[in-house]
Amino acid sequence: MYADGLIGNRGILEVLGLLTAGQFNKMLPKGKSPYKLQDIIPRAYDYLYPPSSEQDKKKQVSEQLIAFAMMSPGCPPQFLGN
């Protein structure tokens, strides 16, 4: 069995993440975007599948920061680039 050091057993993590995403997708109403493995295990996903370039990493961090700011009820519009 393949063990991946820091996060333990990679295969089990992937299978459980995919099964969880499948269950969530089964319950989604029509028209909603499906869950992906990176939505279920975001921290471990970056470790399992690292971004290919420095540009991708910066873009991903920027998108995550904007998503976090949008969750705040009093978020100033200049943070969102409007």
N, C-alpha and C positions, 0 to 999 in steps of 0.2 A: 504494500500500500504506500502511496506517495505522501509523505509528510512535508509540509512547507514551512517549517521552522516557527516563525513569529506567530502566525495565526492558527497553527495546528494543522488540521487535515483539510487541505484545499478541496478535495473532491466532495467531502461531506458538506462543506460550506457552500459550494456551488450548487449541489443538488437541492439542499434545503432552501437556498435562496430562490432557485428556479421554481420549486414546488410552491413556495409561498407566493411568488409572483403569479403563478398559474391560478392559485385559489383566489387571489385578489382580482385577477382579470375575469374570472368566471362570474364574480358578483358585480362587476361594473355595468352600469347602464349603457345602452347603445350610444355611440357618438363620443364617449370619453376616451382619452388617450390611454393605451394599455400601460401597465407597470412593466418596468424592465428590471433586470438584475441589479443595475446600478441604483435604482430607486429603493430596493429592498435592503441592500448591504452597501451603502455608499462608502464607508470608510475602508472596508475590506476590498471593495471593488477596485479602488485606486491602487491597492497593494497587489492584487491579483493581475490586473490589466493596467499597467502604468501608462499615462499619456505618452504619445510617441515623440513629442517635441516640447521644447520650452514654450513655444507659442501656444500649444494646446493647453499646457498647464496654466498659463496666465489667463487664457480665455475661460477655462473651467472655474478658476478661483473667482474671476470677475462675475460670472453668471451665478455662482453660489452666493456671493455677497449681495448681489441685486435681489435674489430670491429671499434672502434673509431680511433685507431692508424692507421689502414689500410686505412682509408679515407684520411689521410694526404699524400700529394704527395711525400714528402721527408722523409718518415718514415724509420728510420734505421732498418735493418733486425734483429738486436739482440732483438728488442722489440717484434717481432713476433715469437720468439722462433726458428728461422732457424739457 
